[in-house]
Amino acid sequence: ETLQANKGKSKSLAKYEMHDITKAGISVPKSPIDYPTVQAWLEAIKMEQYIPNFQSQGVLTTEDCLLLNASDIRESLGILISSHANKIMNSIKAAHKAIL
């Protein structure tokens, strides 16, 4: 889908704050759509050291984050620590599930 299509979906879901929910002892990852800015989201998932990476690559809104895939995270954003890349990708996947 296009960025515009994803932005429309994200904004319609932005009013729902998902917070850190626990179901049956399993923590649901916080997703970008739960936060007003990329910086707030990255801070919430303890990945704030990558804020400059997102900014330098033009990933400036949480809606932009929804367009990222695993390759983008590793190659374009330069997040090479696998556990960090996976944590960010899992958070983005949580947003995709919330939208669908």
PyMOL commands that set and color helices and strands:
alter all, ss='L'
color gray80, all
select helices_A, chain A and resi 3-13+32-34+38-44+48-56+62-65+70-76+82-99
alter helices_A, ss='H'
color red, helices_A
select strands_A, chain A and resi 22-23+26-27
alter strands_A, ss='S'
color yellow, strands_A
deselect
rebuild
show_as cartoon
